[in-house]
């Protein structure tokens, strides 16, 4: 679905993270199946006991919570427990607020969806032809900025949105496709939207959201927060932690060198950095059914998928993925992840039902099959137990190379002695461990990587299993 495949790709790649793992929750008929809620509690309690869940869960019908519970800690070091007041980084779930701000600015006649981005960002003349609407709908063709910063940025400094614009203006990396020709999830586009919001409104991104969204809705625990770039004291802040097997405990993500991108990308907003509580998100959810912030005629666009130039509809509207479910009807949903955060919000638009899950640990993916089994009255399958085995270094050497998940986004597999590593585009390198000769697993997050060979024994592609989804990655090098 702020910032989202392997640990960090859960930030800006919200579409991949954790979505399929909790999709079944959206089909819950709360009135007819309230008896299942204690079982849901039992599931999350078991996951927490297994150190696989730490966060807040809120399920509502017609704006009224029917299930709300906190599991675990705001801070593992101090053992401060989570409460309904705990504030989480939303990661890519922030995009719905960025897109809504764009809709508000059009309502205020300060911009148009059809405006060229150079109206507000003239220094990006190399990208003339890309519209504000292209950024909203992920059809701009802009490459993801994390790889750009990874190769060009002084990582002792914290990058801001202004730095992103400068880097694009200076190096103008080529677009991946012509504007409107394809859909490709783009954190770059949403970061640029934040800059456009600032230029069009004359206010900072955070101040604009505060004045026109958070304050009118009495979202008193919501703010745009860059905790390393502009630190401040926030009550009940849920810090993100990552499990370290060597220490057998969760440690603050800032203490892990391999995750230092959370530092040097901390000043970039728009694709993330909205921080809030589950209860504030429910206020937001309910306001989207009313004219309080935007007239109904203009709200319709928020949940209408964008279209490509050839007229093909995508599954993405204004910061929401749109799906049709056979039981739940029309769904608007998004996921997010950044560092240790893993977030999810889903709205059954036809029935006013809402599922919100906010987590602050990296091992927070919920097994999709288990959740589906529970909601459909079937027994849960036993949890998988993964054991590391020894694999010959010569076998491991066959798997090194680059595997393309989609254009511009790859996994690079490298080997150091008898240890394999994988590194996603723009991300840090992480270890993978063999559970069979061809299938490997990660310890920093619930994901597996399987290598596939053809009849001649040549490795042709890899399959990434994460959040209940299986993603093929062709070996290109």
HELIX and SHEET records of a PDB file:
HELIX    1   1 UNK A    7  UNK A   10  5                                   4    
HELIX    2   2 UNK A   19  UNK A   22  1                                   4    
HELIX    3   3 UNK A   23  UNK A   27  5                                   5    
HELIX    4   4 UNK A   34  UNK A   36  5                                   3    
HELIX    5   5 UNK A   37  UNK A   49  1                                  13    
HELIX    6   6 UNK A   91  UNK A   94  5                                   4    
HELIX    7   7 UNK A   95  UNK A  107  1                                  13    
HELIX    8   8 UNK A  117  UNK A  119  5                                   3    
HELIX    9   9 UNK A  122  UNK A  127  5                                   6    
HELIX   10  10 UNK A  132  UNK A  136  1                                   5    
HELIX   11  11 UNK A  145  UNK A  152  1                                   8    
HELIX   12  12 UNK A  161  UNK A  171  1                                  11    
HELIX   13  13 UNK A  187  UNK A  201  1                                  15    
HELIX   14  14 UNK A  205  UNK A  209  1                                   5    
HELIX   15  15 UNK A  210  UNK A  214  3                                   5    
HELIX   16  16 UNK A  253  UNK A  255  5                                   3    
HELIX   17  17 UNK A  257  UNK A  259  5                                   3    
HELIX   18  18 UNK A  261  UNK A  264  1                                   4    
HELIX   19  19 UNK A  278  UNK A  287  1                                  10    
HELIX   20  20 UNK A  296  UNK A  299  1                                   4    
HELIX   21  21 UNK A  300  UNK A  303  5                                   4    
HELIX   22  22 UNK A  368  UNK A  375  1                                   8    
HELIX   23  23 UNK A  393  UNK A  397  1                                   5    
SHEET    1   A 6 UNK A  64  UNK A  71  0                                        
SHEET    2   A 6 UNK A  55  UNK A  61 -1                                        
SHEET    3   A 6 UNK A 353  UNK A 359 -1                                        
SHEET    4   A 6 UNK A 341  UNK A 348 -1                                        
SHEET    5   A 6 UNK A 329  UNK A 338 -1                                        
SHEET    6   A 6 UNK A 321  UNK A 325 -1                                        
SHEET    1   B 2 UNK A  73  UNK A  75  0                                        
SHEET    2   B 2 UNK A  80  UNK A  81 -1                                        
SHEET    1   C 3 UNK A  88  UNK A  89  0                                        
SHEET    2   C 3 UNK A 274  UNK A 276 -1                                        
SHEET    3   C 3 UNK A 223  UNK A 224 -1                                        
SHEET    1   D 2 UNK A 241  UNK A 244  0                                        
SHEET    2   D 2 UNK A 249  UNK A 252 -1                                        
SHEET    1   E 9 UNK A 401  UNK A 406  0                                        
SHEET    2   E 9 UNK A 409  UNK A 416 -1                                        
SHEET    3   E 9 UNK A 419  UNK A 424 -1                                        
SHEET    4   E 9 UNK A 429  UNK A 434 -1                                        
SHEET    5   E 9 UNK A 439  UNK A 441 -1                                        
SHEET    6   E 9 UNK A 447  UNK A 453 -1                                        
SHEET    7   E 9 UNK A 459  UNK A 466 -1                                        
SHEET    8   E 9 UNK A 469  UNK A 475 -1                                        
SHEET    9   E 9 UNK A 401  UNK A 406 -1                                        
END                                                                             
